[in-house]
Amino acid sequence: MKIRHIEKEAKAQGIPHRSISCWGRFVEVALKVIEREQVDLIIVTRSKRSNLSRFIFGSPVAELKERADCKIMIIDE
């Protein structure tokens, strides 16, 4: 429902966009979509976690930012 709302708002404001939903390991799937779709910008959300948690378990968003060949906008939760 939220994605449809955002798509509706983007369309109303004349913002070109395309939403894609996929299953799998986040970074690997995102990199495949970036390459296949020739993406210019990805907007991702990042869950609020402690620095210790990010250090121990890593951060998929940080990994994507390092590996992606396009601009990434991160929205913190």
mmCIF file of the N, C-alpha and C atoms, coordinates in Angstrom:
data_MODEL
# 
_entry.id   MODEL 
# 
loop_
_atom_site.group_PDB 
_atom_site.id 
_atom_site.type_symbol 
_atom_site.label_atom_id 
_atom_site.label_alt_id 
_atom_site.label_comp_id 
_atom_site.label_asym_id 
_atom_site.label_entity_id 
_atom_site.label_seq_id 
_atom_site.pdbx_PDB_ins_code 
_atom_site.Cartn_x 
_atom_site.Cartn_y 
_atom_site.Cartn_z 
_atom_site.occupancy 
_atom_site.B_iso_or_equiv 
_atom_site.pdbx_formal_charge 
_atom_site.auth_seq_id 
_atom_site.auth_comp_id 
_atom_site.auth_asym_id 
_atom_site.auth_atom_id 
_atom_site.pdbx_PDB_model_num 
ATOM 1   N N  . MET A 1 1  ? 0.818  -1.189  0.000   1.00 0.00 ? 1  MET A N  1 
ATOM 2   C CA . MET A 1 1  ? 0.000  0.000   0.000   1.00 0.00 ? 1  MET A CA 1 
ATOM 3   C C  . MET A 1 1  ? 0.870  1.264   0.000   1.00 0.00 ? 1  MET A C  1 
ATOM 4   N N  . LYS A 1 2  ? 1.957  1.238   0.787   1.00 0.00 ? 2  LYS A N  1 
ATOM 5   C CA . LYS A 1 2  ? 2.834  2.409   0.851   1.00 0.00 ? 2  LYS A CA 1 
ATOM 6   C C  . LYS A 1 2  ? 3.493  2.673   -0.493  1.00 0.00 ? 2  LYS A C  1 
ATOM 7   N N  . ILE A 1 3  ? 3.923  1.608   -1.160  1.00 0.00 ? 3  ILE A N  1 
ATOM 8   C CA . ILE A 1 3  ? 4.564  1.780   -2.466  1.00 0.00 ? 3  ILE A CA 1 
ATOM 9   C C  . ILE A 1 3  ? 3.583  2.387   -3.458  1.00 0.00 ? 3  ILE A C  1 
ATOM 10  N N  . ARG A 1 4  ? 2.351  1.907   -3.454  1.00 0.00 ? 4  ARG A N  1 
ATOM 11  C CA . ARG A 1 4  ? 1.340  2.470   -4.367  1.00 0.00 ? 4  ARG A CA 1 
ATOM 12  C C  . ARG A 1 4  ? 1.104  3.947   -4.089  1.00 0.00 ? 4  ARG A C  1 
ATOM 13  N N  . HIS A 1 5  ? 1.094  4.312   -2.816  1.00 0.00 ? 5  HIS A N  1 
ATOM 14  C CA . HIS A 1 5  ? 0.904  5.713   -2.440  1.00 0.00 ? 5  HIS A CA 1 
ATOM 15  C C  . HIS A 1 5  ? 2.064  6.568   -2.979  1.00 0.00 ? 5  HIS A C  1 
ATOM 16  N N  . ILE A 1 6  ? 3.287  6.087   -2.804  1.00 0.00 ? 6  ILE A N  1 
ATOM 17  C CA . ILE A 1 6  ? 4.459  6.819   -3.292  1.00 0.00 ? 6  ILE A CA 1 
ATOM 18  C C  . ILE A 1 6  ? 4.429  6.927   -4.808  1.00 0.00 ? 6  ILE A C  1 
ATOM 19  N N  . GLU A 1 7  ? 4.058  5.838   -5.491  1.00 0.00 ? 7  GLU A N  1 
ATOM 20  C CA . GLU A 1 7  ? 3.961  5.866   -6.954  1.00 0.00 ? 7  GLU A CA 1 
ATOM 21  C C  . GLU A 1 7  ? 2.920  6.879   -7.407  1.00 0.00 ? 7  GLU A C  1 
ATOM 22  N N  . LYS A 1 8  ? 1.812  6.929   -6.724  1.00 0.00 ? 8  LYS A N  1 
ATOM 23  C CA . LYS A 1 8  ? 0.744  7.875   -7.073  1.00 0.00 ? 8  LYS A CA 1 
ATOM 24  C C  . LYS A 1 8  ? 1.229  9.312   -6.902  1.00 0.00 ? 8  LYS A C  1 
ATOM 25  N N  . GLU A 1 9  ? 1.932  9.583   -5.805  1.00 0.00 ? 9  GLU A N  1 
ATOM 26  C CA . GLU A 1 9  ? 2.453  10.923  -5.551  1.00 0.00 ? 9  GLU A CA 1 
ATOM 27  C C  . GLU A 1 9  ? 3.509  11.305  -6.603  1.00 0.00 ? 9  GLU A C  1 
ATOM 28  N N  . ALA A 1 10 ? 4.383  10.364  -6.942  1.00 0.00 ? 10 ALA A N  1 
ATOM 29  C CA . ALA A 1 10 ? 5.405  10.631  -7.954  1.00 0.00 ? 10 ALA A CA 1 
ATOM 30  C C  . ALA A 1 10 ? 4.762  10.951  -9.294  1.00 0.00 ? 10 ALA A C  1 
ATOM 31  N N  . LYS A 1 11 ? 3.765  10.162  -9.669  1.00 0.00 ? 11 LYS A N  1 
ATOM 32  C CA . LYS A 1 11 ? 3.065  10.395  -10.936 1.00 0.00 ? 11 LYS A CA 1 
ATOM 33  C C  . LYS A 1 11 ? 2.389  11.764  -10.938 1.00 0.00 ? 11 LYS A C  1 
ATOM 34  N N  . ALA A 1 12 ? 1.744  12.123  -9.829  1.00 0.00 ? 12 ALA A N  1 
ATOM 35  C CA . ALA A 1 12 ? 1.056  13.409  -9.733  1.00 0.00 ? 12 ALA A CA 1 
ATOM 36  C C  . ALA A 1 12 ? 2.030  14.580  -9.878  1.00 0.00 ? 12 ALA A C  1 
ATOM 37  N N  . GLN A 1 13 ? 3.279  14.370  -9.440  1.00 0.00 ? 13 GLN A N  1 
ATOM 38  C CA . GLN A 1 13 ? 4.282  15.438  -9.515  1.00 0.00 ? 13 GLN A CA 1 
ATOM 39  C C  . GLN A 1 13 ? 5.149  15.338  -10.769 1.00 0.00 ? 13 GLN A C  1 
ATOM 40  N N  . GLY A 1 14 ? 4.807  14.394  -11.641 1.00 0.00 ? 14 GLY A N  1 
ATOM 41  C CA . GLY A 1 14 ? 5.551  14.255  -12.892 1.00 0.00 ? 14 GLY A CA 1 
ATOM 42  C C  . GLY A 1 14 ? 6.957  13.702  -12.715 1.00 0.00 ? 14 GLY A C  1 
ATOM 43  N N  . ILE A 1 15 ? 7.173  12.947  -11.658 1.00 0.00 ? 15 ILE A N  1 
ATOM 44  C CA . ILE A 1 15 ? 8.494  12.372  -11.393 1.00 0.00 ? 15 ILE A CA 1 
ATOM 45  C C  . ILE A 1 15 ? 8.577  10.991  -12.036 1.00 0.00 ? 15 ILE A C  1 
ATOM 46  N N  . PRO A 1 16 ? 9.496  10.805  -12.980 1.00 0.00 ? 16 PRO A N  1 
ATOM 47  C CA . PRO A 1 16 ? 9.628  9.477   -13.587 1.00 0.00 ? 16 PRO A CA 1 
ATOM 48  C C  . PRO A 1 16 ? 10.158 8.491   -12.544 1.00 0.00 ? 16 PRO A C  1 
ATOM 49  N N  . HIS A 1 17 ? 9.577  7.312   -12.528 1.00 0.00 ? 17 HIS A N  1 
ATOM 50  C CA . HIS A 1 17 ? 9.959  6.328   -11.518 1.00 0.00 ? 17 HIS A CA 1 
ATOM 51  C C  . HIS A 1 17 ? 9.572  4.927   -11.981 1.00 0.00 ? 17 HIS A C  1 
ATOM 52  N N  . ARG A 1 18 ? 10.116 3.956   -11.286 1.00 0.00 ? 18 ARG A N  1 
ATOM 53  C CA . ARG A 1 18 ? 9.726  2.576   -11.504 1.00 0.00 ? 18 ARG A CA 1 
ATOM 54  C C  . ARG A 1 18 ? 10.005 1.822   -10.217 1.00 0.00 ? 18 ARG A C  1 
ATOM 55  N N  . SER A 1 19 ? 9.041  1.100   -9.725  1.00 0.00 ? 19 SER A N  1 
ATOM 56  C CA . SER A 1 19 ? 9.206  0.303   -8.511  1.00 0.00 ? 19 SER A CA 1 
ATOM 57  C C  . SER A 1 19 ? 9.416  -1.153  -8.893  1.00 0.00 ? 19 SER A C  1 
ATOM 58  N N  . ILE A 1 20 ? 10.386 -1.789  -8.247  1.00 0.00 ? 20 ILE A N  1 
ATOM 59  C CA . ILE A 1 20 ? 10.680 -3.197  -8.500  1.00 0.00 ? 20 ILE A CA 1 
ATOM 60  C C  . ILE A 1 20 ? 10.779 -3.902  -7.161  1.00 0.00 ? 20 ILE A C  1 
ATOM 61  N N  . SER A 1 21 ? 10.072 -5.003  -7.010  1.00 0.00 ? 21 SER A N  1 
ATOM 62  C CA . SER A 1 21 ? 10.153 -5.807  -5.793  1.00 0.00 ? 21 SER A CA 1 
ATOM 63  C C  . SER A 1 21 ? 10.724 -7.171  -6.138  1.00 0.00 ? 21 SER A C  1 
ATOM 64  N N  . CYS A 1 22 ? 11.715 -7.601  -5.361  1.00 0.00 ? 22 CYS A N  1 
ATOM 65  C CA . CYS A 1 22 ? 12.372 -8.890  -5.618  1.00 0.00 ? 22 CYS A CA 1 
ATOM 66  C C  . CYS A 1 22 ? 12.647 -9.592  -4.290  1.00 0.00 ? 22 CYS A C  1 
ATOM 67  N N  . TRP A 1 23 ? 12.887 -10.877 -4.379  1.00 0.00 ? 23 TRP A N  1 
ATOM 68  C CA . TRP A 1 23 ? 13.258 -11.690 -3.215  1.00 0.00 ? 23 TRP A CA 1 
ATOM 69  C C  . TRP A 1 23 ? 14.684 -12.164 -3.386  1.00 0.00 ? 23 TRP A C  1 
ATOM 70  N N  . GLY A 1 24 ? 15.402 -12.303 -2.274  1.00 0.00 ? 24 GLY A N  1 
ATOM 71  C CA . GLY A 1 24 ? 16.759 -12.831 -2.301  1.00 0.00 ? 24 GLY A CA 1 
ATOM 72  C C  . GLY A 1 24 ? 17.655 -12.044 -1.371  1.00 0.00 ? 24 GLY A C  1 
ATOM 73  N N  . ARG A 1 25 ? 18.963 -12.319 -1.465  1.00 0.00 ? 25 ARG A N  1 
ATOM 74  C CA . ARG A 1 25 ? 19.938 -11.590 -0.654  1.00 0.00 ? 25 ARG A CA 1 
ATOM 75  C C  . ARG A 1 25 ? 19.983 -10.152 -1.162  1.00 0.00 ? 25 ARG A C  1 
ATOM 76  N N  . PHE A 1 26 ? 19.721 -9.231  -0.271  1.00 0.00 ? 26 PHE A N  1 
ATOM 77  C CA . PHE A 1 26 ? 19.503 -7.825  -0.617  1.00 0.00 ? 26 PHE A CA 1 
ATOM 78  C C  . PHE A 1 26 ? 20.572 -7.265  -1.558  1.00 0.00 ? 26 PHE A C  1 
ATOM 79  N N  . VAL A 1 27 ? 21.827 -7.349  -1.177  1.00 0.00 ? 27 VAL A N  1 
ATOM 80  C CA . VAL A 1 27 ? 22.882 -6.706  -1.955  1.00 0.00 ? 27 VAL A CA 1 
ATOM 81  C C  . VAL A 1 27 ? 23.005 -7.334  -3.339  1.00 0.00 ? 27 VAL A C  1 
ATOM 82  N N  . GLU A 1 28 ? 23.006 -8.646  -3.394  1.00 0.00 ? 28 GLU A N  1 
ATOM 83  C CA . GLU A 1 28 ? 23.162 -9.325  -4.686  1.00 0.00 ? 28 GLU A CA 1 
ATOM 84  C C  . GLU A 1 28 ? 21.995 -9.021  -5.626  1.00 0.00 ? 28 GLU A C  1 
ATOM 85  N N  . VAL A 1 29 ? 20.777 -9.066  -5.102  1.00 0.00 ? 29 VAL A N  1 
ATOM 86  C CA . VAL A 1 29 ? 19.596 -8.771  -5.927  1.00 0.00 ? 29 VAL A CA 1 
ATOM 87  C C  . VAL A 1 29 ? 19.630 -7.314  -6.382  1.00 0.00 ? 29 VAL A C  1 
ATOM 88  N N  . ALA A 1 30 ? 19.955 -6.410  -5.481  1.00 0.00 ? 30 ALA A N  1 
ATOM 89  C CA . ALA A 1 30 ? 19.996 -4.985  -5.838  1.00 0.00 ? 30 ALA A CA 1 
ATOM 90  C C  . ALA A 1 30 ? 21.024 -4.718  -6.927  1.00 0.00 ? 30 ALA A C  1 
ATOM 91  N N  . LEU A 1 31 ? 22.205 -5.332  -6.820  1.00 0.00 ? 31 LEU A N  1 
ATOM 92  C CA . LEU A 1 31 ? 23.240 -5.131  -7.836  1.00 0.00 ? 31 LEU A CA 1 
ATOM 93  C C  . LEU A 1 31 ? 22.799 -5.664  -9.193  1.00 0.00 ? 31 LEU A C  1 
ATOM 94  N N  . LYS A 1 32 ? 22.091 -6.787  -9.211  1.00 0.00 ? 32 LYS A N  1 
ATOM 95  C CA . LYS A 1 32 ? 21.582 -7.333  -10.475 1.00 0.00 ? 32 LYS A CA 1 
ATOM 96  C C  . LYS A 1 32 ? 20.544 -6.401  -11.096 1.00 0.00 ? 32 LYS A C  1 
ATOM 97  N N  . VAL A 1 33 ? 19.670 -5.859  -10.268 1.00 0.00 ? 33 VAL A N  1 
ATOM 98  C CA . VAL A 1 33 ? 18.645 -4.939  -10.769 1.00 0.00 ? 33 VAL A CA 1 
ATOM 99  C C  . VAL A 1 33 ? 19.297 -3.654  -11.285 1.00 0.00 ? 33 VAL A C  1 
ATOM 100 N N  . ILE A 1 34 ? 20.278 -3.140  -10.570 1.00 0.00 ? 34 ILE A N  1 
ATOM 101 C CA . ILE A 1 34 ? 20.984 -1.930  -11.006 1.00 0.00 ? 34 ILE A CA 1 
ATOM 102 C C  . ILE A 1 34 ? 21.577 -2.136  -12.393 1.00 0.00 ? 34 ILE A C  1 
ATOM 103 N N  . GLU A 1 35 ? 22.221 -3.272  -12.585 1.00 0.00 ? 35 GLU A N  1 
ATOM 104 C CA . GLU A 1 35 ? 22.847 -3.555  -13.880 1.00 0.00 ? 35 GLU A CA 1 
ATOM 105 C C  . GLU A 1 35 ? 21.805 -3.770  -14.973 1.00 0.00 ? 35 GLU A C  1 
ATOM 106 N N  . ARG A 1 36 ? 20.809 -4.594  -14.686 1.00 0.00 ? 36 ARG A N  1 
ATOM 107 C CA . ARG A 1 36 ? 19.800 -4.944  -15.693 1.00 0.00 ? 36 ARG A CA 1 
ATOM 108 C C  . ARG A 1 36 ? 18.981 -3.736  -16.123 1.00 0.00 ? 36 ARG A C  1 
ATOM 109 N N  . GLU A 1 37 ? 18.604 -2.910  -15.160 1.00 0.00 ? 37 GLU A N  1 
ATOM 110 C CA . GLU A 1 37 ? 17.706 -1.782  -15.429 1.00 0.00 ? 37 GLU A CA 1 
ATOM 111 C C  . GLU A 1 37 ? 18.448 -0.476  -15.693 1.00 0.00 ? 37 GLU A C  1 
ATOM 112 N N  . GLN A 1 38 ? 19.764 -0.485  -15.602 1.00 0.00 ? 38 GLN A N  1 
ATOM 113 C CA . GLN A 1 38 ? 20.585 0.724   -15.777 1.00 0.00 ? 38 GLN A CA 1 
ATOM 114 C C  . GLN A 1 38 ? 20.069 1.856   -14.887 1.00 0.00 ? 38 GLN A C  1 
ATOM 115 N N  . VAL A 1 39 ? 20.013 1.564   -13.616 1.00 0.00 ? 39 VAL A N  1 
ATOM 116 C CA . VAL A 1 39 ? 19.448 2.455   -12.608 1.00 0.00 ? 39 VAL A CA 1 
ATOM 117 C C  . VAL A 1 39 ? 20.361 3.663   -12.375 1.00 0.00 ? 39 VAL A C  1 
ATOM 118 N N  . ASP A 1 40 ? 19.760 4.844   -12.226 1.00 0.00 ? 40 ASP A N  1 
ATOM 119 C CA . ASP A 1 40 ? 20.491 6.070   -11.916 1.00 0.00 ? 40 ASP A CA 1 
ATOM 120 C C  . ASP A 1 40 ? 20.527 6.339   -10.410 1.00 0.00 ? 40 ASP A C  1 
ATOM 121 N N  . LEU A 1 41 ? 19.446 5.961   -9.733  1.00 0.00 ? 41 LEU A N  1 
ATOM 122 C CA . LEU A 1 41 ? 19.306 6.267   -8.312  1.00 0.00 ? 41 LEU A CA 1 
ATOM 123 C C  . LEU A 1 41 ? 18.527 5.157   -7.622  1.00 0.00 ? 41 LEU A C  1 
ATOM 124 N N  . ILE A 1 42 ? 19.013 4.762   -6.459  1.00 0.00 ? 42 ILE A N  1 
ATOM 125 C CA . ILE A 1 42 ? 18.272 3.818   -5.610  1.00 0.00 ? 42 ILE A CA 1 
ATOM 126 C C  . ILE A 1 42 ? 18.007 4.524   -4.298  1.00 0.00 ? 42 ILE A C  1 
ATOM 127 N N  . ILE A 1 43 ? 16.807 4.389   -3.793  1.00 0.00 ? 43 ILE A N  1 
ATOM 128 C CA . ILE A 1 43 ? 16.454 4.919   -2.480  1.00 0.00 ? 43 ILE A CA 1 
ATOM 129 C C  . ILE A 1 43 ? 16.202 3.724   -1.575  1.00 0.00 ? 43 ILE A C  1 
ATOM 130 N N  . VAL A 1 44 ? 16.970 3.640   -0.487  1.00 0.00 ? 44 VAL A N  1 
ATOM 131 C CA . VAL A 1 44 ? 16.829 2.532   0.450   1.00 0.00 ? 44 VAL A CA 1 
ATOM 132 C C  . VAL A 1 44 ? 16.607 3.071   1.855   1.00 0.00 ? 44 VAL A C  1 
ATOM 133 N N  . THR A 1 45 ? 15.949 2.277   2.669   1.00 0.00 ? 45 THR A N  1 
ATOM 134 C CA . THR A 1 45 ? 15.784 2.628   4.074   1.00 0.00 ? 45 THR A CA 1 
ATOM 135 C C  . THR A 1 45 ? 16.755 1.794   4.900   1.00 0.00 ? 45 THR A C  1 
ATOM 136 N N  . ARG A 1 46 ? 17.183 2.363   5.999   1.00 0.00 ? 46 ARG A N  1 
ATOM 137 C CA . ARG A 1 46 ? 18.107 1.679   6.890   1.00 0.00 ? 46 ARG A CA 1 
ATOM 138 C C  . ARG A 1 46 ? 17.496 1.657   8.282   1.00 0.00 ? 46 ARG A C  1 
ATOM 139 N N  . SER A 1 47 ? 17.401 0.460   8.846   1.00 0.00 ? 47 SER A N  1 
ATOM 140 C CA . SER A 1 47 ? 16.844 0.300   10.189  1.00 0.00 ? 47 SER A CA 1 
ATOM 141 C C  . SER A 1 47 ? 17.761 0.934   11.227  1.00 0.00 ? 47 SER A C  1 
ATOM 142 N N  . LYS A 1 48 ? 17.150 1.451   12.259  1.00 0.00 ? 48 LYS A N  1 
ATOM 143 C CA . LYS A 1 48 ? 17.921 2.043   13.346  1.00 0.00 ? 48 LYS A CA 1 
ATOM 144 C C  . LYS A 1 48 ? 18.528 0.912   14.179  1.00 0.00 ? 48 LYS A C  1 
ATOM 145 N N  . ARG A 1 49 ? 19.863 0.862   14.224  1.00 0.00 ? 49 ARG A N  1 
ATOM 146 C CA . ARG A 1 49 ? 20.588 -0.141  14.993  1.00 0.00 ? 49 ARG A CA 1 
ATOM 147 C C  . ARG A 1 49 ? 21.785 0.521   15.650  1.00 0.00 ? 49 ARG A C  1 
ATOM 148 N N  . SER A 1 50 ? 22.307 -0.125  16.659  1.00 0.00 ? 50 SER A N  1 
ATOM 149 C CA . SER A 1 50 ? 23.487 0.420   17.328  1.00 0.00 ? 50 SER A CA 1 
ATOM 150 C C  . SER A 1 50 ? 24.724 0.225   16.458  1.00 0.00 ? 50 SER A C  1 
ATOM 151 N N  . ASN A 1 51 ? 25.733 1.036   16.699  1.00 0.00 ? 51 ASN A N  1 
ATOM 152 C CA . ASN A 1 51 ? 26.990 0.892   15.970  1.00 0.00 ? 51 ASN A CA 1 
ATOM 153 C C  . ASN A 1 51 ? 27.617 -0.470  16.237  1.00 0.00 ? 51 ASN A C  1 
ATOM 154 N N  . LEU A 1 52 ? 27.466 -0.980  17.454  1.00 0.00 ? 52 LEU A N  1 
ATOM 155 C CA . LEU A 1 52 ? 27.997 -2.297  17.795  1.00 0.00 ? 52 LEU A CA 1 
ATOM 156 C C  . LEU A 1 52 ? 27.322 -3.375  16.956  1.00 0.00 ? 52 LEU A C  1 
ATOM 157 N N  . SER A 1 53 ? 26.020 -3.293  16.805  1.00 0.00 ? 53 SER A N  1 
ATOM 158 C CA . SER A 1 53 ? 25.282 -4.257  15.991  1.00 0.00 ? 53 SER A CA 1 
ATOM 159 C C  . SER A 1 53 ? 25.749 -4.205  14.544  1.00 0.00 ? 53 SER A C  1 
ATOM 160 N N  . ARG A 1 54 ? 25.925 -3.011  14.011  1.00 0.00 ? 54 ARG A N  1 
ATOM 161 C CA . ARG A 1 54 ? 26.403 -2.868  12.633  1.00 0.00 ? 54 ARG A CA 1 
ATOM 162 C C  . ARG A 1 54 ? 27.812 -3.442  12.484  1.00 0.00 ? 54 ARG A C  1 
ATOM 163 N N  . PHE A 1 55 ? 28.651 -3.228  13.512  1.00 0.00 ? 55 PHE A N  1 
ATOM 164 C CA . PHE A 1 55 ? 30.018 -3.746  13.469  1.00 0.00 ? 55 PHE A CA 1 
ATOM 165 C C  . PHE A 1 55 ? 30.027 -5.273  13.487  1.00 0.00 ? 55 PHE A C  1 
ATOM 166 N N  . ILE A 1 56 ? 29.227 -5.876  14.352  1.00 0.00 ? 56 ILE A N  1 
ATOM 167 C CA . ILE A 1 56 ? 29.209 -7.333  14.501  1.00 0.00 ? 56 ILE A CA 1 
ATOM 168 C C  . ILE A 1 56 ? 28.547 -8.012  13.305  1.00 0.00 ? 56 ILE A C  1 
ATOM 169 N N  . PHE A 1 57 ? 27.384 -7.513  12.907  1.00 0.00 ? 57 PHE A N  1 
ATOM 170 C CA . PHE A 1 57 ? 26.591 -8.180  11.871  1.00 0.00 ? 57 PHE A CA 1 
ATOM 171 C C  . PHE A 1 57 ? 26.759 -7.577  10.481  1.00 0.00 ? 57 PHE A C  1 
ATOM 172 N N  . GLY A 1 58 ? 27.405 -6.430  10.399  1.00 0.00 ? 58 GLY A N  1 
ATOM 173 C CA . GLY A 1 58 ? 27.575 -5.777  9.111   1.00 0.00 ? 58 GLY A CA 1 
ATOM 174 C C  . GLY A 1 58 ? 26.349 -4.967  8.723   1.00 0.00 ? 58 GLY A C  1 
ATOM 175 N N  . SER A 1 59 ? 26.457 -4.267  7.625   1.00 0.00 ? 59 SER A N  1 
ATOM 176 C CA . SER A 1 59 ? 25.371 -3.431  7.137   1.00 0.00 ? 59 SER A CA 1 
ATOM 177 C C  . SER A 1 59 ? 25.184 -3.661  5.644   1.00 0.00 ? 59 SER A C  1 
ATOM 178 N N  . PRO A 1 60 ? 24.084 -4.304  5.247   1.00 0.00 ? 60 PRO A N  1 
ATOM 179 C CA . PRO A 1 60 ? 23.830 -4.499  3.818   1.00 0.00 ? 60 PRO A CA 1 
ATOM 180 C C  . PRO A 1 60 ? 23.765 -3.183  3.047   1.00 0.00 ? 60 PRO A C  1 
ATOM 181 N N  . VAL A 1 61 ? 23.233 -2.154  3.662   1.00 0.00 ? 61 VAL A N  1 
ATOM 182 C CA . VAL A 1 61 ? 23.132 -0.863  2.972   1.00 0.00 ? 61 VAL A CA 1 
ATOM 183 C C  . VAL A 1 61 ? 24.534 -0.290  2.718   1.00 0.00 ? 61 VAL A C  1 
ATOM 184 N N  . ALA A 1 62 ? 25.417 -0.402  3.710   1.00 0.00 ? 62 ALA A N  1 
ATOM 185 C CA . ALA A 1 62 ? 26.795 0.080   3.525   1.00 0.00 ? 62 ALA A CA 1 
ATOM 186 C C  . ALA A 1 62 ? 27.498 -0.729  2.437   1.00 0.00 ? 62 ALA A C  1 
ATOM 187 N N  . GLU A 1 63 ? 27.269 -2.044  2.417   1.00 0.00 ? 63 GLU A N  1 
ATOM 188 C CA . GLU A 1 63 ? 27.870 -2.884  1.377   1.00 0.00 ? 63 GLU A CA 1 
ATOM 189 C C  . GLU A 1 63 ? 27.365 -2.488  -0.005  1.00 0.00 ? 63 GLU A C  1 
ATOM 190 N N  . LEU A 1 64 ? 26.064 -2.248  -0.113  1.00 0.00 ? 64 LEU A N  1 
ATOM 191 C CA . LEU A 1 64 ? 25.496 -1.827  -1.392  1.00 0.00 ? 64 LEU A CA 1 
ATOM 192 C C  . LEU A 1 64 ? 26.105 -0.497  -1.833  1.00 0.00 ? 64 LEU A C  1 
ATOM 193 N N  . LYS A 1 65 ? 26.228 0.418   -0.900  1.00 0.00 ? 65 LYS A N  1 
ATOM 194 C CA . LYS A 1 65 ? 26.785 1.734   -1.216  1.00 0.00 ? 65 LYS A CA 1 
ATOM 195 C C  . LYS A 1 65 ? 28.207 1.609   -1.755  1.00 0.00 ? 65 LYS A C  1 
ATOM 196 N N  . GLU A 1 66 ? 28.986 0.689   -1.197  1.00 0.00 ? 66 GLU A N  1 
ATOM 197 C CA . GLU A 1 66 ? 30.366 0.475   -1.650  1.00 0.00 ? 66 GLU A CA 1 
ATOM 198 C C  . GLU A 1 66 ? 30.421 -0.154  -3.044  1.00 0.00 ? 66 GLU A C  1 
ATOM 199 N N  . ARG A 1 67 ? 29.484 -1.058  -3.342  1.00 0.00 ? 67 ARG A N  1 
ATOM 200 C CA . ARG A 1 67 ? 29.573 -1.854  -4.564  1.00 0.00 ? 67 ARG A CA 1 
ATOM 201 C C  . ARG A 1 67 ? 28.756 -1.322  -5.741  1.00 0.00 ? 67 ARG A C  1 
ATOM 202 N N  . ALA A 1 68 ? 27.773 -0.490  -5.489  1.00 0.00 ? 68 ALA A N  1 
ATOM 203 C CA . ALA A 1 68 ? 26.869 -0.037  -6.552  1.00 0.00 ? 68 ALA A CA 1 
ATOM 204 C C  . ALA A 1 68 ? 27.525 1.031   -7.422  1.00 0.00 ? 68 ALA A C  1 
ATOM 205 N N  . ASP A 1 69 ? 27.146 1.024   -8.700  1.00 0.00 ? 69 ASP A N  1 
ATOM 206 C CA . ASP A 1 69 ? 27.660 2.003   -9.657  1.00 0.00 ? 69 ASP A CA 1 
ATOM 207 C C  . ASP A 1 69 ? 26.668 3.135   -9.919  1.00 0.00 ? 69 ASP A C  1 
ATOM 208 N N  . CYS A 1 70 ? 25.763 3.342   -8.988  1.00 0.00 ? 70 CYS A N  1 
ATOM 209 C CA . CYS A 1 70 ? 24.794 4.423   -9.148  1.00 0.00 ? 70 CYS A CA 1 
ATOM 210 C C  . CYS A 1 70 ? 24.682 5.178   -7.825  1.00 0.00 ? 70 CYS A C  1 
ATOM 211 N N  . LYS A 1 71 ? 23.974 6.282   -7.876  1.00 0.00 ? 71 LYS A N  1 
ATOM 212 C CA . LYS A 1 71 ? 23.756 7.083   -6.675  1.00 0.00 ? 71 LYS A CA 1 
ATOM 213 C C  . LYS A 1 71 ? 22.791 6.339   -5.751  1.00 0.00 ? 71 LYS A C  1 
ATOM 214 N N  . ILE A 1 72 ? 23.058 6.391   -4.452  1.00 0.00 ? 72 ILE A N  1 
ATOM 215 C CA . ILE A 1 72 ? 22.186 5.753   -3.471  1.00 0.00 ? 72 ILE A CA 1 
ATOM 216 C C  . ILE A 1 72 ? 21.780 6.772   -2.442  1.00 0.00 ? 72 ILE A C  1 
ATOM 217 N N  . MET A 1 73 ? 20.489 6.897   -2.221  1.00 0.00 ? 73 MET A N  1 
ATOM 218 C CA . MET A 1 73 ? 19.951 7.775   -1.186  1.00 0.00 ? 73 MET A CA 1 
ATOM 219 C C  . MET A 1 73 ? 19.499 6.871   -0.035  1.00 0.00 ? 73 MET A C  1 
ATOM 220 N N  . ILE A 1 74 ? 20.028 7.147   1.161   1.00 0.00 ? 74 ILE A N  1 
ATOM 221 C CA . ILE A 1 74 ? 19.696 6.329   2.316   1.00 0.00 ? 74 ILE A CA 1 
ATOM 222 C C  . ILE A 1 74 ? 18.787 7.136   3.228   1.00 0.00 ? 74 ILE A C  1 
ATOM 223 N N  . ILE A 1 75 ? 17.667 6.532   3.575   1.00 0.00 ? 75 ILE A N  1 
ATOM 224 C CA . ILE A 1 75 ? 16.730 7.155   4.496   1.00 0.00 ? 75 ILE A CA 1 
ATOM 225 C C  . ILE A 1 75 ? 16.761 6.347   5.778   1.00 0.00 ? 75 ILE A C  1 
ATOM 226 N N  . ASP A 1 76 ? 17.235 6.988   6.867   1.00 0.00 ? 76 ASP A N  1 
ATOM 227 C CA . ASP A 1 76 ? 17.287 6.296   8.152   1.00 0.00 ? 76 ASP A CA 1 
ATOM 228 C C  . ASP A 1 76 ? 15.906 6.214   8.762   1.00 0.00 ? 76 ASP A C  1 
ATOM 229 N N  . GLU A 1 77 ? 15.652 5.067   9.374   1.00 0.00 ? 77 GLU A N  1 
ATOM 230 C CA . GLU A 1 77 ? 14.347 4.814   9.999   1.00 0.00 ? 77 GLU A CA 1 
ATOM 231 C C  . GLU A 1 77 ? 14.109 5.778   11.129  1.00 0.00 ? 77 GLU A C  1 
# 
